[in-house]
């Protein structure tokens, strides 16, 4: 008797499973079904690749100012910036690179010590391949342009982006004074 009960219960579960599967999968399969005479080559499916504005970017991990005289400005070694695989919405669009400081001033090695303001950092209009460089001053309240890639360029780069740190005779503590800057890349 237990065997008959289990057999009937298993059959009921199978039928219910098939019914649910037909209900769930049947509705989606019917929407694409049609009767055709064979051979047939009239059925189509559209494949779509959605591509966002994008680029592959390499920026310097760090820029070091070796300050040997606080009474004179200090020029850092030239930095490299490379942008490749640029994909934008239209051929007239351009990729612009800008910088902004994450704080109003450097963090001194000793709390409360005098240090440089973000605006003490400037950069020259570097020579770029497929871009126009722009001279600028660092700010912590706005992104300032560094370069704009030529319209429809697949890549742009420089090996000559030079940053300068202004003189500051108020600095009295040796050590590493640090400031993080953020790059902004946008389509314009």
C-alpha positions as MATLAB code, in Angstrom:
seq = 'XXXXXXXXXXXXXXXXXXXXXXXXXXXXXXXXXXXXXXXXXXXXXXXXXXXXXXXXXXXXXXXXXXXXXXXXXXXXXXXXXXXXXXXXXXXXXXXXXXXXXXXXXXXXXXXXXXXXXXXXXXXXXXXXXXXXXXXXXXXXXXXXXXXXXXXXXXXXXXXXXXXXXXXXXXXXXXXXXXXXXXXXXXXX';
ca = [
       0.000    0.000    0.000;
       2.850    2.371    0.822;
       4.430    1.461   -2.512;
       1.251    2.427   -4.421;
       0.993    5.688   -2.499;
       4.610    6.631   -3.293;
       4.156    5.659   -6.941;
       1.047    7.873   -7.266;
       2.726   10.741   -5.414;
       5.781   10.541   -7.668;
       3.537   10.496  -10.776;
       1.649   13.566   -9.507;
       4.927   15.415   -8.894;
       6.125   14.565  -12.426;
       2.895   15.787  -13.995;
       2.978   18.986  -11.919;
       6.619   19.593  -12.895;
       5.854   19.115  -16.585;
       2.842   21.436  -16.284;
       4.885   24.173  -14.612;
       7.666   23.788  -17.183;
       5.171   24.092  -20.039;
       3.642   27.163  -18.435;
       6.997   28.854  -17.767;
       8.958   27.864  -20.874;
       6.083   27.448  -23.275;
       5.155   31.132  -23.225;
       8.647   32.276  -24.231;
       9.116   29.580  -26.876;
       5.779   30.343  -28.575;
       6.755   33.953  -29.218;
       9.513   32.821  -31.582;
       7.667   29.936  -33.235;
       6.356   29.931  -36.761;
       5.629   27.185  -39.278;
       7.832   27.279  -42.367;
       8.306   25.221  -45.478;
      11.770   23.690  -45.614;
      14.331   24.729  -46.624;
      13.781   28.223  -45.160;
      16.213   31.122  -44.702;
      13.746   33.864  -43.750;
      14.099   33.663  -39.965;
      16.386   36.296  -38.400;
      17.721   37.282  -34.995;
      19.271   40.666  -34.253;
      22.547   40.650  -32.296;
      23.433   43.925  -30.570;
      26.787   44.963  -29.101;
      26.250   48.011  -26.892;
      29.502   49.984  -26.632;
      29.993   52.733  -24.060;
      32.382   55.682  -24.357;
      35.689   54.206  -23.204;
      39.480   54.368  -23.287;
      42.486   52.541  -21.848;
      44.513   54.971  -19.755;
      47.974   54.952  -18.184;
      48.816   57.833  -15.840;
      51.820   58.219  -13.536;
      51.435   56.448  -10.188;
      53.440   59.234   -8.597;
      55.325   62.426   -9.357;
      58.236   63.394   -7.091;
      59.562   66.893   -6.496;
      63.107   66.721   -5.137;
      63.230   70.071   -3.323;
      66.831   71.165   -2.824;
      66.011   74.830   -2.212;
      62.634   75.896   -0.727;
      63.293   79.429   -2.036;
      63.211   78.202   -5.668;
      60.563   76.395   -7.683;
      61.190   72.688   -8.275;
      60.511   70.916  -11.564;
      59.697   67.199  -11.425;
      60.915   64.720  -14.011;
      58.720   64.567  -17.098;
      55.741   62.235  -16.711;
      54.146   59.991  -19.332;
      50.413   59.747  -20.012;
      49.009   57.313  -22.577;
      45.424   56.890  -23.734;
      44.607   54.111  -26.217;
      41.513   52.317  -27.499;
      39.501   55.549  -27.457;
      35.850   54.942  -28.334;
      33.484   57.929  -28.385;
      29.921   58.483  -29.655;
      30.791   60.447  -32.813;
      33.817   61.333  -34.936;
      33.616   64.949  -33.740;
      33.862   64.032  -30.030;
      37.146   64.511  -28.171;
      38.580   63.038  -24.987;
      39.650   65.642  -22.424;
      41.976   64.906  -19.470;
      41.858   67.097  -16.373;
      43.327   67.104  -12.848;
      41.964   68.032   -9.424;
      43.631   67.862   -6.006;
      41.840   65.873   -3.324;
      42.822   68.424   -0.653;
      43.560   72.143   -0.430;
      47.172   71.478    0.553;
      49.823   68.807    0.834;
      49.943   66.709    4.010;
      53.187   67.599    5.822;
      55.379   64.938    7.440;
      54.634   66.497   10.858;
      51.085   67.492   11.773;
      50.481   71.247   11.697;
      53.735   72.039    9.890;
      53.784   74.502    7.004;
      53.493   72.931    3.566;
      52.473   73.710   -0.008;
      48.979   74.550   -1.213;
      47.497   72.522   -4.070;
      47.637   75.702   -6.168;
      51.444   75.727   -5.777;
      51.529   72.951   -8.396;
      51.438   73.894  -12.077;
      52.062   72.080  -15.340;
      53.202   73.180  -18.755;
      51.465   72.677  -22.098;
      53.253   69.451  -22.988;
      53.795   68.274  -26.541;
      51.369   65.435  -27.254;
      50.821   62.973  -30.057;
      47.231   63.408  -31.316;
      46.332   65.921  -28.579;
      46.761   69.520  -27.555;
      48.388   70.165  -24.200;
      47.159   72.931  -21.908;
      49.151   74.690  -19.177;
      47.344   74.743  -15.852;
      47.312   75.159  -12.100;
      46.154   72.503   -9.658;
      43.001   73.221   -7.663;
      41.032   71.287   -5.095;
      37.733   72.900   -6.139;
      37.727   72.263   -9.906;
      39.183   69.993  -12.539;
      41.648   71.865  -14.757;
      42.454   70.631  -18.255;
      45.799   68.985  -19.024;
      45.124   67.951  -22.637;
      42.401   67.289  -25.184;
      42.829   64.484  -27.701;
      42.250   65.217  -31.375;
      38.727   64.422  -32.615;
      38.353   60.815  -33.799;
      41.841   59.859  -32.549;
      42.239   56.214  -31.529;
      45.066   57.149  -29.139;
      46.956   60.123  -27.709;
      50.032   60.366  -25.502;
      52.908   62.388  -24.103;
      56.213   61.613  -22.437;
      56.770   65.258  -21.519;
      54.131   66.303  -18.968;
      56.134   68.442  -16.525;
      54.870   69.526  -13.110;
      56.407   72.419  -11.161;
      56.181   73.044   -7.403;
      56.390   76.704   -6.391;
      58.933   78.065   -3.938;
      57.733   78.178   -0.328;
      60.060   79.600    2.329;
      57.468   78.864    5.036;
      58.296   75.148    4.863;
      60.440   74.225    7.876;
      60.070   70.415    8.045;
      61.969   67.932    5.909;
      60.367   64.673    4.828;
      57.617   63.701    2.437;
      54.866   66.256    1.893;
      52.129   64.430   -0.058;
      49.032   65.297   -2.055;
      46.758   62.976   -4.052;
      45.406   64.230   -7.371;
      42.536   62.726   -9.340;
      42.371   62.436  -13.135;
      39.129   63.076  -14.978;
      38.702   61.726  -18.505;
      35.583   62.774  -20.355;
      34.048   63.009  -23.795;
      33.434   66.564  -24.980;
];
